[in-house]
Amino acid sequence: MYNIKRLLHVKGKKHVSATEVDLSWDSFNKGDVFLLDLGKVLIQWNGPSCNIAEKSRGMALARSIRDGGERRGELKEPTRDEKADEVQKANVRLYHVYENGKDLVVQEIATRPLTQDLLRHEDCHILDQGGFKIYVWRGKDSSKEERKAAFGRAVGFIQAKGYSPTTNVEVVNDGAESAMFKQLFKRWTERGETQGLGRTYSIGKIAKVDQVKFDCAQLHARPELAAEQRMADDASGNVEVWRIENLEMAPVEPKTYGQFYGGDCYLVLYTYMKSNRPNYIIYMWLGRHASVDEITACAFNAVELDRKHGDEPVQVRVTMGKEPRHFLAIFQGNLIIYEGGTSRAQKSEPEPAVRLFQVRGTGEFNTKTIEVPARASSLNSNDVFLLKTNQVCYLWCGKGCSGDEREMAKTVADIISKRDKQTVLEGQEPAEFWLALGGKAPYASDKRFQEPAPHYQPRLFECSNQTGQFIMTEIVDFCQDDLDEDDVMLLDTWDEIFLWVGKAANNYEKSESVSAASEYLKTHPAGRDLATPIIMVKQGHEPLNFTGWFAAWDPYKWSDGKSYEELKTSLGDVLAISEITVDLKNANLHSNKTNSNPIPKQTPNPASSGPKQSPQTHQPQPSSNGDNGIICSNNNTPALETLGNDAYPRELLINKAMDDLPEGVDPTKKEYYLSDADFCDIFGKTKEEFYQMPKWKQQNEKKQFGLF
């Protein structure tokens, strides 16, 4: 059709859309792209503040780009994008839908936070997400008639509610719910789902909690495990602790590391090695009874500490009582949290004569000791408690505690009290024990049953203010490529919120993203825990517990933040590099020499060498393109047969993560660094035979022998 006159408004960043607007100069603004469609002529008009994505989308929509049209008057400032109404999205309501005679009955049964057990398998339900989206859930035991009529019922529901006829409707089948549907519930557990380290949850079966010891040696080899277990490393790094005192950082005595008081705020700097360079995590621990000024000062000092370490550290905001697992691990089982008070030298209040502590954990990676009210009702038969008095320290062992828990409690008891220790078994308490607690009282004595861990898919959001207003846009089916260097990205893994800061993100986005993360938790339809840790990570310095959420993470993607020119300069004085010439007819790839200049033996570089090939298919060429004489020649690398001392023992290569490999080893070609004898022993063939195989067969064998 050519009899057309319309104006298309092209707007967005990652998700660009084109919308028809009034064919008027008043519709234009400085921040976007506009397409004037005149039938046989398409004109693309780029506002001075539009982004590259909008330009590209405009080019895709327009077959030709032309300038034209009469322009009068001053242009308006960029229009502000409509911010998604998070409060509306948080307003979820669940309805039971059934027929009563000829009438369709829609009965509201629950509002947020919703739980999975509200869905009845013999019925159909409608979940209304504030009019933003309508879900129709069809129970597996509902009748065929009900399931067939589900969509029609949703349409009738939309009409009855007065919603727009374009409201999105998703039909969800029982047992095949979408990730977005599950996110609207407080808990969601799959039938037969494996939890943690091999535990399986079956509906109708209840088991006591089994504390499984965690093998940190698997972390680097399996980043997805690091993400699942919320562990950045094996917690063997260096720890430094400061207390916020007079709004400044005051060093804490190392012998008291791990002891935190509810009236204080602390900064913890954790340093660990990764790829032969230091990496940092800054924990901001905020006491429940700390003042607002101290909490603010803690955040300010964290920024200063971050700057001192090159703006590289990961920052983690920790609310008292919600300490992440890695935080527990770095104190090696000696994390003790006092309800109130301070660790400062000038304490304003005397220490209570009687204190009660609950110890939970089976080893140095998961043990936490928390002060609880010193009364009998605080006890629990599943745990070990420490009752500290002026005369003695009781180790009260509940009937349901394990031997590992008792051993960890003994270690903590020596820190809490210097008095004599007395072990007391539940049911055999002396009178003095109950007297110290103010007398006997009922307490929790039932077995603690395993609560199935909720299973939710992680979600990624782009946080940007490029369009004039700070907005969060969800990226579905995300991967590492979706991390935009110009923005801040929010990764929601349910138990933690990550804020990934791109190198080119502006200060407003950085500061606003923190409050946006808090608001995101407040308005989440599932009624999220507001104390969920918020973790800030920097581009190029991502920890394992972040990268493990991505299917395939390329650690070299951003080249440590260097540009192409910087990388080229880092090679050295390129003008001093002499050009290498090779006699193409007589080149001998089995030798360490070319026909001209000898090449010294050096560490293999599979990235530029690869498997041995015939001279006809693998000949280097001198540089003649003016690129400072830099060329890539496979003759710079010793032939495979002459690796000699450059080969590594197999135990340094097999089942080793990138960070654990010897320096200079290409993690994508670990097999190349095996000696000829080891290679034949492992693969049952020579290297030459191996590299003649199809690539997919090579990969399969490398996976089989732990060299992938």
C-alpha positions as CSV (number, residue, x, y, z in Angstrom):
1,M,0.0,0.0,0.0
2,Y,1.4,3.4,-1.0
3,N,-1.5,5.7,-0.1
4,I,0.0,6.1,3.5
5,K,0.9,9.1,5.6
6,R,2.0,8.1,9.2
7,L,4.7,8.8,11.8
8,L,6.4,6.0,13.7
9,H,8.0,6.7,17.1
10,V,11.0,4.3,17.7
11,K,12.0,4.1,21.3
12,G,13.8,1.9,23.8
13,K,17.2,0.4,24.6
14,K,17.4,-3.4,24.6
15,H,13.7,-3.8,23.8
16,V,13.0,-1.2,21.1
17,S,9.5,-0.7,19.8
18,A,7.9,1.4,17.1
19,T,4.5,3.0,17.9
20,E,2.4,5.1,15.5
21,V,1.9,8.7,16.8
22,D,0.2,11.8,15.6
23,L,1.6,13.0,12.3
24,S,2.7,16.3,13.8
25,W,5.9,18.2,14.5
26,D,4.7,18.3,18.1
27,S,5.2,14.5,18.3
28,F,9.0,14.8,17.8
29,N,11.5,15.0,20.7
30,K,15.3,15.1,21.0
31,G,15.8,11.7,22.5
32,D,14.3,9.2,20.0
33,V,14.1,8.1,16.4
34,F,11.1,8.8,14.2
35,L,10.2,7.3,10.8
36,L,8.0,9.3,8.5
37,D,6.2,6.9,6.2
38,L,4.9,8.6,3.1
39,G,4.2,5.4,1.1
40,K,7.0,5.4,-1.5
41,V,9.3,7.4,0.7
42,L,10.6,6.6,4.2
43,I,12.4,9.2,6.2
44,Q,14.4,8.4,9.3
45,W,14.9,11.3,11.7
46,N,17.4,10.7,14.5
47,G,17.1,12.9,17.6
48,P,20.4,14.2,18.9
49,S,20.1,12.2,22.1
50,C,18.9,8.9,20.7
51,N,20.8,5.7,21.3
52,I,22.4,3.3,18.9
53,A,19.8,0.6,19.4
54,E,17.1,3.0,18.3
55,K,19.1,4.0,15.3
56,S,19.6,0.4,14.4
57,R,16.0,-0.5,14.8
58,G,15.0,2.5,12.7
59,M,17.4,1.4,10.0
60,A,15.8,-2.1,10.1
61,L,12.4,-0.6,9.7
62,A,13.2,1.9,7.1
63,R,14.5,0.7,3.7
64,S,16.1,4.1,2.9
65,I,17.2,6.9,5.2
66,R,16.5,10.4,4.1
67,D,16.4,13.9,5.6
68,G,13.6,16.2,4.9
69,G,10.5,18.0,6.0
70,E,10.0,21.5,7.1
71,R,11.0,22.0,10.7
72,R,9.8,24.9,12.8
73,G,10.0,25.9,16.4
74,E,12.0,24.6,19.3
75,L,12.2,20.9,20.0
76,K,10.9,19.5,23.3
77,E,13.1,17.7,25.7
78,P,13.2,13.9,25.6
79,T,9.9,12.4,26.7
80,R,10.0,10.3,29.9
81,D,9.2,6.6,29.5
82,E,6.2,5.4,31.4
83,K,7.6,3.7,34.5
84,A,6.1,0.2,35.1
85,D,3.7,0.3,38.0
86,E,5.4,-2.1,40.4
87,V,2.7,-1.6,43.0
88,Q,0.1,-2.7,40.5
89,K,2.1,-5.8,39.5
90,A,2.4,-6.7,43.2
91,N,-1.3,-6.7,43.7
92,V,-2.0,-10.4,43.0
93,R,-5.3,-12.0,43.7
94,L,-6.3,-15.7,43.3
95,Y,-9.8,-16.7,42.3
96,H,-11.6,-20.0,42.3
97,V,-13.6,-20.4,39.1
98,Y,-16.5,-22.8,38.8
99,E,-20.0,-23.1,37.3
100,N,-23.1,-23.0,39.4
101,G,-25.8,-24.2,37.1
102,K,-25.6,-21.9,34.1
103,D,-23.8,-19.2,36.0
104,L,-20.0,-18.7,36.1
105,V,-18.9,-18.1,39.6
106,V,-15.6,-16.3,40.3
107,Q,-14.7,-16.4,44.0
108,E,-11.7,-14.6,45.4
109,I,-9.8,-16.9,47.8
110,A,-6.4,-15.2,48.6
111,T,-4.2,-12.2,48.0
112,R,-0.4,-11.9,48.3
113,P,1.6,-13.6,49.4
114,L,0.2,-16.7,47.7
115,T,1.2,-20.2,48.5
116,Q,1.3,-23.3,46.3
117,D,-1.2,-25.3,48.4
118,L,-4.0,-22.8,47.5
119,L,-4.2,-24.4,44.0
120,R,-6.6,-27.3,44.0
121,H,-5.9,-30.0,41.4
122,E,-9.6,-30.7,40.9
123,D,-10.4,-27.1,40.0
124,C,-9.4,-24.2,37.7
125,H,-8.1,-20.9,39.1
126,I,-7.6,-17.4,37.8
127,L,-4.7,-15.4,39.1
128,D,-5.1,-11.6,38.5
129,Q,-1.8,-9.7,38.6
130,G,-3.3,-6.3,39.1
131,G,-4.9,-6.2,35.7
132,F,-1.4,-6.3,34.2
133,K,-1.7,-10.0,33.3
134,I,-4.2,-12.7,33.8
135,Y,-3.2,-16.4,34.4
136,V,-5.6,-19.3,34.0
137,W,-4.4,-22.3,36.0
138,R,-6.0,-25.6,35.0
139,G,-5.9,-28.4,37.6
140,K,-4.9,-31.8,36.4
141,D,-8.0,-33.4,37.9
142,S,-10.4,-30.8,36.6
143,S,-13.0,-31.9,34.1
144,K,-12.3,-31.7,30.3
145,E,-15.2,-29.2,30.0
146,E,-13.6,-26.9,32.6
147,R,-10.2,-27.0,31.0
148,K,-11.6,-26.3,27.5
149,A,-13.6,-23.4,28.8
150,A,-10.6,-21.9,30.7
151,F,-9.6,-19.2,28.2
152,G,-13.2,-18.2,27.6
153,R,-13.6,-17.8,31.4
154,A,-10.6,-15.5,31.4
155,V,-12.1,-13.3,28.7
156,G,-15.3,-13.1,30.7
157,F,-13.3,-12.2,33.8
158,I,-11.5,-9.4,32.0
159,Q,-14.8,-8.0,30.8
160,A,-16.4,-8.2,34.2
161,K,-13.4,-6.4,35.8
162,G,-13.5,-3.7,33.1
163,Y,-9.9,-4.4,32.0
164,S,-8.6,-3.6,28.5
165,P,-9.5,-6.2,25.9
166,T,-5.8,-6.4,25.1
167,T,-4.9,-7.6,28.6
168,N,-2.4,-10.5,28.3
169,V,-3.8,-13.9,29.2
170,E,-1.6,-17.0,29.8
171,V,-3.1,-20.5,30.3
172,V,-1.1,-22.6,32.7
173,N,-1.4,-26.3,33.1
174,D,-1.0,-28.1,36.4
175,G,2.5,-29.5,36.6
176,A,3.8,-27.4,33.7
177,E,3.7,-23.9,35.2
178,S,5.9,-21.2,33.6
179,A,8.7,-19.6,35.6
180,M,6.8,-16.2,35.7
181,F,3.8,-17.9,37.2
182,K,5.9,-19.6,39.9
183,Q,7.5,-16.3,40.8
184,L,4.2,-15.0,42.0
185,F,4.1,-17.5,44.9
186,K,5.9,-17.4,48.2
187,R,7.1,-21.0,47.8
188,W,7.0,-23.3,44.9
189,T,8.4,-26.9,45.0
190,E,8.5,-29.4,42.1
191,R,7.4,-33.0,42.6
192,G,10.6,-35.1,42.8
193,E,12.8,-32.1,42.7
194,T,16.4,-32.5,43.9
195,Q,17.4,-30.1,46.6
196,G,20.8,-28.9,47.5
197,L,23.4,-31.7,47.5
198,G,21.2,-34.6,46.4
199,R,18.2,-34.4,48.6
200,T,14.9,-35.2,46.9
201,Y,11.5,-33.7,48.0
202,S,8.4,-35.9,47.5
203,I,5.0,-34.5,48.3
204,G,3.5,-36.2,51.2
205,K,6.8,-37.4,52.7
206,I,8.4,-35.5,55.6
207,A,12.0,-36.0,56.7
208,K,14.1,-34.5,59.4
209,V,16.6,-32.0,58.3
210,D,19.9,-33.7,57.3
211,Q,22.9,-31.4,57.4
212,V,25.1,-32.3,54.4
213,K,28.8,-31.4,54.6
214,F,29.8,-29.3,51.6
215,D,32.9,-30.0,49.6
216,C,34.3,-26.6,48.7
217,A,36.9,-28.2,46.4
218,Q,34.2,-28.5,43.8
219,L,33.5,-24.8,43.5
220,H,36.0,-23.8,40.8
221,A,35.3,-26.9,38.7
222,R,31.5,-26.3,39.0
223,P,30.5,-22.6,39.0
224,E,26.9,-23.6,39.0
225,L,27.4,-25.3,42.4
226,A,29.1,-22.1,43.7
227,A,26.0,-20.2,42.7
228,E,23.6,-22.8,44.2
229,Q,25.6,-22.8,47.5
230,R,26.1,-19.0,47.5
231,M,29.9,-19.5,47.9
232,A,32.3,-17.1,46.1
233,D,35.3,-19.4,47.1
234,D,36.3,-21.9,49.7
235,A,36.5,-19.2,52.4
236,S,40.3,-19.6,53.0
237,G,41.2,-16.0,52.2
238,N,42.3,-13.2,54.4
239,V,39.8,-11.4,56.7
240,E,40.0,-7.8,58.1
241,V,37.3,-6.3,60.3
242,W,36.5,-2.7,61.3
243,R,33.8,-1.3,63.6
244,I,32.0,2.0,62.8
245,E,33.0,4.2,65.7
246,N,32.3,8.0,65.7
247,L,31.3,7.5,62.1
248,E,34.8,6.3,61.2
249,M,36.4,2.9,60.7
250,A,38.0,1.6,63.9
251,P,40.1,-1.7,63.5
252,V,38.7,-4.6,65.5
253,E,41.1,-6.8,67.5
254,P,41.8,-9.9,65.4
255,K,41.3,-12.3,68.3
256,T,37.6,-11.1,68.5
257,Y,36.9,-11.6,64.7
258,G,33.5,-13.2,64.2
259,Q,31.9,-11.5,67.3
260,F,29.2,-9.1,66.2
261,Y,27.1,-6.9,68.5
262,G,23.6,-5.7,67.6
263,G,24.4,-2.1,68.6
264,D,27.2,-1.8,66.1
265,C,27.9,-1.7,62.4
266,Y,30.9,-3.5,60.9
267,L,32.9,-3.5,57.7
268,V,34.5,-6.8,56.7
269,L,37.1,-7.0,53.9
270,Y,37.7,-10.5,52.5
271,T,40.6,-11.0,50.1
272,Y,41.1,-14.1,48.1
273,M,43.2,-15.0,45.1
274,K,41.7,-15.8,41.7
275,S,43.7,-16.2,38.5
276,N,46.9,-15.2,40.4
277,R,45.5,-11.8,41.4
278,P,43.7,-10.6,44.5
279,N,39.9,-10.3,44.6
280,Y,37.9,-8.5,47.2
281,I,34.5,-8.7,49.0
282,I,33.3,-6.0,51.3
283,Y,30.6,-7.0,53.7
284,M,28.6,-4.3,55.4
285,W,27.1,-5.9,58.6
286,L,24.3,-3.7,60.0
287,G,23.3,-4.3,63.7
288,R,19.6,-4.4,64.5
289,H,20.0,-1.7,67.2
290,A,22.6,0.5,65.4
291,S,21.7,4.1,64.8
292,V,20.7,5.5,61.4
293,D,23.9,7.6,61.4
294,E,26.0,4.5,61.9
295,I,24.3,2.7,59.1
296,T,24.8,5.6,56.8
297,A,28.4,5.9,57.9
298,C,28.9,2.2,57.2
299,A,27.8,2.6,53.6
300,F,29.9,5.7,53.1
301,N,33.0,4.0,54.5
302,A,32.4,1.0,52.3
303,V,32.6,3.2,49.3
304,E,35.9,4.7,50.5
305,L,37.3,1.2,51.1
306,D,36.1,0.2,47.7
307,R,38.0,3.1,46.1
308,K,41.2,2.2,47.9
309,H,41.1,-1.2,46.2
310,G,40.6,0.2,42.7
311,D,36.8,0.1,42.6
312,E,37.0,-3.7,42.2
313,P,35.5,-5.2,45.4
314,V,32.1,-6.9,45.5
315,Q,29.9,-5.1,48.1
316,V,27.4,-7.1,50.2
317,R,24.9,-5.5,52.5
318,V,24.2,-7.9,55.3
319,T,21.3,-7.4,57.8
320,M,21.7,-8.8,61.2
321,G,20.4,-12.4,61.4
322,K,20.4,-12.8,57.6
323,E,24.1,-13.5,57.0
324,P,24.8,-15.3,53.7
325,R,26.6,-18.7,53.8
326,H,30.0,-17.4,52.6
327,F,29.9,-14.8,55.5
328,L,29.5,-17.7,58.0
329,A,32.3,-19.7,56.3
330,I,35.0,-17.0,56.4
331,F,34.7,-17.0,60.3
332,Q,35.2,-20.8,60.3
333,G,32.4,-21.6,62.6
334,N,33.1,-18.9,65.1
335,L,30.4,-16.4,64.1
336,I,28.7,-15.2,67.3
337,I,25.9,-12.6,67.2
338,Y,25.1,-10.7,70.4
339,E,21.6,-9.3,70.4
340,G,22.6,-5.8,71.7
341,G,25.5,-3.9,73.2
342,T,28.7,-3.0,71.5
343,S,32.3,-4.2,71.2
344,R,33.7,-0.8,71.9
345,A,36.1,-0.3,74.8
346,Q,33.8,2.2,76.4
347,K,30.6,0.2,77.0
348,S,27.7,2.1,78.4
349,E,25.8,-0.9,79.8
350,P,27.1,-3.8,82.0
351,E,27.0,-7.3,80.5
352,P,23.9,-9.3,81.6
353,A,24.6,-11.9,84.3
354,V,22.8,-14.6,82.3
355,R,22.9,-15.0,78.5
356,L,21.5,-17.8,76.3
357,F,22.9,-18.6,72.8
358,Q,21.5,-21.0,70.2
359,V,24.1,-22.8,68.1
360,R,23.2,-24.1,64.7
361,G,25.5,-25.8,62.2
362,T,27.6,-28.9,61.7
363,G,30.9,-27.5,60.6
364,E,33.1,-24.4,60.1
365,F,31.2,-23.6,56.8
366,N,27.7,-23.3,58.2
367,T,27.7,-22.7,61.9
368,K,26.2,-19.5,63.4
369,T,25.6,-18.7,67.1
370,I,22.8,-16.3,68.0
371,E,21.9,-14.8,71.3
372,V,18.3,-15.4,72.2
373,P,16.2,-14.3,75.2
374,A,17.5,-16.0,78.4
375,R,14.3,-17.9,79.2
376,A,13.2,-21.5,78.9
377,S,10.7,-20.9,76.1
378,S,13.7,-20.1,73.8
379,L,15.0,-23.7,73.9
380,N,14.5,-26.1,71.0
381,S,15.0,-29.9,71.1
382,N,16.7,-29.8,67.7
383,D,19.6,-27.7,68.7
384,V,22.4,-27.0,71.2
385,F,22.2,-24.0,73.5
386,L,24.9,-22.3,75.6
387,L,23.7,-20.9,78.9
388,K,26.3,-18.5,80.3
389,T,26.2,-17.5,84.0
390,N,28.7,-16.0,86.4
391,Q,29.6,-19.5,87.8
392,V,29.3,-21.9,84.9
393,C,28.6,-22.3,81.2
394,Y,26.0,-25.0,80.4
395,L,26.1,-26.9,77.0
396,W,22.4,-27.9,76.7
397,C,22.0,-30.7,74.1
398,G,18.6,-31.2,72.7
399,K,17.4,-34.7,71.9
400,G,17.4,-33.9,68.2
401,C,20.9,-32.4,67.8
402,S,23.7,-34.3,66.1
403,G,27.3,-35.1,67.2
404,D,28.7,-32.5,64.8
405,E,26.5,-29.8,66.3
406,R,27.7,-30.7,69.8
407,E,31.3,-30.5,68.7
408,M,30.8,-27.1,67.1
409,A,29.1,-25.8,70.2
410,K,32.1,-26.9,72.4
411,T,34.3,-24.7,70.2
412,V,32.0,-21.7,70.5
413,A,31.6,-22.2,74.2
414,D,35.3,-21.5,74.8
415,I,34.9,-18.1,73.1
416,I,31.7,-17.1,74.9
417,S,32.8,-18.0,78.4
418,K,36.0,-18.7,80.3
419,R,34.0,-20.4,83.1
420,D,33.8,-24.1,83.6
421,K,31.8,-26.0,81.0
422,Q,29.1,-28.4,82.0
423,T,27.3,-30.6,79.4
424,V,23.6,-31.1,80.1
425,L,21.4,-33.5,78.2
426,E,17.7,-32.6,77.6
427,G,15.6,-34.1,80.4
428,Q,18.6,-34.3,82.8
429,E,18.9,-30.6,83.7
430,P,20.0,-29.6,87.3
431,A,17.8,-27.3,89.2
432,E,20.4,-24.5,88.8
433,F,19.9,-24.6,85.1
434,W,16.2,-23.8,85.3
435,L,16.8,-21.3,88.0
436,A,19.1,-19.3,85.7
437,L,16.4,-19.3,83.1
438,G,13.8,-18.0,85.5
439,G,12.1,-21.4,85.9
440,K,10.8,-24.1,83.6
441,A,8.4,-23.3,80.7
442,P,7.1,-25.0,77.5
443,Y,9.5,-24.9,74.5
444,A,9.6,-26.3,71.0
445,S,10.2,-30.1,71.3
446,D,8.8,-31.5,68.0
447,K,11.2,-32.7,65.4
448,R,12.2,-30.0,62.9
449,F,11.0,-31.2,59.6
450,Q,12.7,-30.4,56.3
451,E,11.1,-27.5,54.6
452,P,11.4,-27.9,50.9
453,A,13.6,-25.2,49.4
454,P,11.7,-23.0,46.9
455,H,12.7,-23.4,43.3
456,Y,12.7,-20.3,41.2
457,Q,14.5,-19.4,38.1
458,P,16.8,-16.4,38.3
459,R,15.6,-13.2,36.6
460,L,17.7,-10.4,35.0
461,F,16.7,-6.8,34.8
462,E,18.4,-3.8,33.0
463,C,18.4,-0.7,35.1
464,S,18.8,2.5,33.0
465,N,18.0,6.2,33.0
466,Q,19.0,6.9,29.4
467,T,15.5,7.7,28.4
468,G,15.1,10.4,31.1
469,Q,13.7,8.2,33.9
470,F,15.1,5.4,35.9
471,I,13.4,2.2,34.7
472,M,13.9,-1.6,35.1
473,T,13.4,-3.8,32.1
474,E,13.4,-7.6,32.3
475,I,15.6,-9.6,30.0
476,V,14.1,-13.1,29.3
477,D,16.3,-16.1,28.6
478,F,19.3,-14.1,29.5
479,C,23.0,-14.8,29.0
480,Q,26.3,-13.0,29.6
481,D,25.8,-11.0,26.4
482,D,22.8,-9.3,27.9
483,L,25.0,-7.6,30.5
484,D,25.1,-4.1,29.1
485,E,28.3,-2.2,29.9
486,D,26.4,1.1,29.9
487,D,24.0,0.1,32.6
488,V,23.5,-1.6,36.0
489,M,21.9,-5.0,35.8
490,L,19.8,-6.6,38.6
491,L,20.0,-10.4,38.9
492,D,17.4,-11.9,41.3
493,T,18.4,-15.4,42.5
494,W,15.7,-15.3,45.2
495,D,18.0,-15.8,48.1
496,E,20.2,-12.9,47.0
497,I,19.9,-9.8,44.8
498,F,23.0,-9.0,42.6
499,L,23.6,-5.5,41.2
500,W,26.1,-5.9,38.3
501,V,27.7,-2.5,37.5
502,G,28.9,-2.0,34.0
503,K,32.1,0.0,33.4
504,A,30.2,2.8,31.6
505,A,27.2,3.0,34.0
506,N,26.6,6.6,35.2
507,N,26.6,7.6,38.9
508,Y,22.9,8.1,39.0
509,E,22.2,4.6,37.8
510,K,24.6,3.2,40.4
511,S,23.0,5.1,43.3
512,E,19.4,4.6,42.2
513,S,19.9,0.9,41.5
514,V,20.4,0.2,45.3
515,S,17.1,1.9,46.2
516,A,15.4,0.2,43.2
517,A,16.6,-3.2,44.5
518,S,15.0,-2.4,47.9
519,E,11.8,-1.3,46.2
520,Y,11.8,-4.4,44.0
521,L,11.8,-6.5,47.1
522,K,9.1,-4.5,48.8
523,T,6.7,-4.7,45.9
524,H,7.4,-8.3,44.8
525,P,4.1,-10.2,44.5
526,A,5.4,-13.1,46.5
527,G,6.0,-11.0,49.6
528,R,9.8,-11.2,49.6
529,D,12.0,-11.0,52.7
530,L,13.2,-7.3,52.9
531,A,16.4,-8.5,54.5
532,T,17.5,-10.4,51.4
533,P,21.2,-9.6,50.9
534,I,21.9,-7.1,48.1
535,I,25.3,-7.7,46.5
536,M,27.0,-5.3,44.2
537,V,29.6,-6.7,41.7
538,K,31.7,-4.9,39.2
539,Q,32.2,-5.7,35.5
540,G,35.3,-7.8,35.1
541,H,35.4,-8.8,38.8
542,E,32.5,-11.1,39.1
543,P,32.7,-13.8,41.8
544,L,31.8,-17.5,41.2
545,N,28.5,-17.3,43.0
546,F,27.4,-14.7,40.3
547,T,28.9,-16.2,37.2
548,G,27.5,-19.6,38.1
549,W,24.0,-18.4,37.2
550,F,24.9,-18.0,33.6
551,A,24.9,-21.0,31.3
552,A,28.3,-20.3,29.8
553,W,30.5,-17.6,31.3
554,D,33.5,-16.3,29.3
555,P,36.0,-14.8,31.7
556,Y,37.9,-13.1,28.8
557,K,34.8,-11.5,27.3
558,W,35.8,-8.0,28.4
559,S,39.5,-8.5,28.2
560,D,40.0,-7.1,31.7
561,G,38.3,-3.9,30.6
562,K,41.0,-3.0,28.1
563,S,40.2,-1.6,24.6
564,Y,41.7,-3.1,21.5
565,E,44.3,-0.3,21.3
566,E,45.3,-0.9,24.9
567,L,45.6,-4.7,24.3
568,K,47.8,-4.0,21.3
569,T,50.0,-1.7,23.3
570,S,50.3,-4.2,26.1
571,L,52.1,-6.5,23.7
572,G,55.2,-4.2,24.0
573,D,56.9,-1.8,21.7
574,V,55.2,-2.9,18.4
575,L,57.6,-0.9,16.4
576,A,60.5,-3.0,17.7
577,I,59.0,-6.3,16.6
578,S,60.9,-7.6,13.7
579,E,59.1,-9.2,10.9
580,I,59.4,-12.9,10.7
581,T,59.8,-14.4,7.2
582,V,59.2,-18.0,6.3
583,D,60.2,-20.0,3.3
584,L,56.8,-21.3,2.4
585,K,58.1,-24.1,0.2
586,N,60.6,-25.5,2.7
587,A,58.9,-24.7,6.1
588,N,59.4,-27.6,8.5
589,L,56.8,-27.5,11.3
590,H,58.5,-30.5,13.0
591,S,61.5,-28.3,13.8
592,N,62.1,-25.4,16.2
593,K,63.7,-23.4,13.5
594,T,62.6,-21.7,10.3
595,N,64.9,-21.4,7.3
596,S,65.9,-17.9,8.4
597,N,66.1,-17.1,12.1
598,P,66.1,-19.6,15.0
599,I,63.1,-19.3,17.2
600,P,63.8,-19.8,20.9
601,K,61.8,-22.4,22.8
602,Q,59.0,-21.0,25.0
603,T,55.9,-22.0,26.8
604,P,53.3,-23.4,24.4
605,N,50.5,-21.1,23.3
606,P,47.7,-23.3,22.0
607,A,45.6,-20.2,21.3
608,S,47.9,-19.5,18.4
609,S,49.3,-22.9,17.6
610,G,46.7,-25.7,17.9
611,P,47.4,-29.2,16.5
612,K,50.1,-30.0,14.1
613,Q,49.0,-29.5,10.5
614,S,50.5,-29.9,7.1
615,P,52.5,-27.0,5.7
616,Q,49.9,-26.5,2.9
617,T,47.1,-25.7,5.4
618,H,48.9,-23.9,8.1
619,Q,51.4,-21.4,6.7
620,P,52.2,-18.1,8.3
621,Q,52.3,-15.0,6.2
622,P,54.4,-11.8,6.8
623,S,52.5,-8.8,7.7
624,S,51.9,-6.4,4.9
625,N,48.8,-4.5,6.0
626,G,50.5,-1.7,7.9
627,D,49.4,-3.1,11.3
628,N,52.8,-2.2,12.9
629,G,54.3,-5.5,11.6
630,I,52.4,-7.7,14.1
631,I,51.9,-11.2,12.6
632,C,50.7,-14.5,14.0
633,S,53.0,-17.4,13.2
634,N,52.6,-21.0,14.4
635,N,56.4,-21.4,14.0
636,N,56.8,-19.3,17.2
637,T,55.5,-22.3,19.1
638,P,57.5,-25.6,19.5
639,A,56.1,-28.5,17.6
640,L,54.0,-31.0,19.6
641,E,56.7,-33.6,19.6
642,T,59.2,-31.2,21.2
643,L,57.2,-30.0,24.2
644,G,59.8,-31.6,26.5
645,N,59.9,-29.7,29.8
646,D,57.0,-27.5,28.7
647,A,54.6,-30.3,29.4
648,Y,52.8,-30.6,32.7
649,P,52.0,-33.6,34.9
650,R,48.5,-34.9,34.2
651,E,47.3,-34.2,37.8
652,L,47.8,-30.4,37.2
653,L,45.5,-30.5,34.2
654,I,42.7,-33.1,34.7
655,N,39.5,-31.9,36.3
656,K,41.1,-28.5,37.0
657,A,39.2,-25.2,36.8
658,M,40.7,-22.3,34.9
659,D,41.9,-20.6,38.0
660,D,43.7,-23.7,39.2
661,L,45.7,-24.3,36.0
662,P,49.4,-23.6,35.7
663,E,50.1,-20.0,34.5
664,G,50.0,-19.7,30.8
665,V,47.9,-22.8,30.1
666,D,45.0,-22.2,27.7
667,P,41.9,-23.7,29.5
668,T,40.3,-24.6,26.2
669,K,43.3,-26.8,25.1
670,K,44.4,-28.4,28.4
671,E,45.2,-31.7,26.6
672,Y,47.8,-29.9,24.5
673,Y,50.0,-29.6,27.6
674,L,50.2,-33.3,28.3
675,S,53.4,-35.1,27.6
676,D,53.3,-37.5,24.6
677,A,53.4,-40.5,26.9
678,D,50.5,-39.2,29.2
679,F,48.5,-38.2,26.1
680,C,48.7,-41.7,24.6
681,D,48.0,-43.3,28.0
682,I,44.8,-41.2,28.5
683,F,43.4,-41.0,25.0
684,G,44.8,-44.2,23.6
685,K,46.1,-42.4,20.5
686,T,48.8,-39.9,19.5
687,K,48.2,-36.2,19.5
688,E,48.4,-36.2,15.7
689,E,45.7,-38.8,15.5
690,F,43.5,-37.0,18.0
691,Y,43.6,-33.7,16.2
692,Q,42.7,-35.4,12.9
693,M,39.3,-36.3,14.5
694,P,36.2,-34.2,14.0
695,K,36.0,-31.3,16.5
696,W,32.9,-32.8,18.2
697,K,34.7,-36.1,18.8
698,Q,37.6,-34.3,20.3
699,Q,35.3,-32.4,22.7
700,N,33.5,-35.6,23.8
701,E,36.8,-37.4,24.6
702,K,38.1,-34.3,26.5
703,K,34.9,-34.3,28.6
704,Q,35.3,-38.0,29.2
705,F,38.8,-37.6,30.6
706,G,38.3,-34.4,32.5
707,L,40.2,-32.2,30.1
708,F,37.3,-30.1,28.6
